[in-house]
Amino acid sequence: MRRGETGHYDTGSIDEEQVCAFIPDPLPHLPTLVLEGPLQQTLEADVLALGRLDGVSAHLPDKELFLYSYVRKEAVLSSQIEGTQSSLSDLEAGFIQSMTACRITQFAQSPRLPPAHRS
C-alpha cells in the first residue's frame, strides 16, 4: 500500500545550528466518530466499570497504595513481554529497600534526635 505525502520538512537554525524538522499534515476530520451499536455498548460498559471502580475507591484507606500495586503488576507484565525476567517480588524488594532508606533518612533528620546525632 502506497501512501501520499504526510507532511513536509522544514529547515531552520537554532543557536546558529542548522536543524531539519518534519512537520506533519493536519489529521483529517473525516470520518467522524460514530458511537452506535457495539461501540456505544462497549463505551457504556467501560463507563460503568469506571464508576464501580470510583465507588470502591471511596472505601479504600490508602488509594495510593492500591494504585501502586497495579502499577507494579503492570511493570511485571511489561517486563515479561519485553523478555526481561523480573517478578513482583523483585520489584517489591526494591521498593522495600527504597522505603527503608527513606525512613532512615527521615529518622536521622528528626528534630527529636539530639543535634549531635542528626545528619
Protein Blocks (a to p, Z undefined) as FASTA:
>chain_A
ZZddfbdcddddeehiacdddddddddfbdcdddehjllmmmmmmmmmmmmmmmmmmmpf
blmlmmmmmmmmmmmmmmmmnopacdfklmmmmmmmmmmmmmmmmmmmpckbcfklpZZ
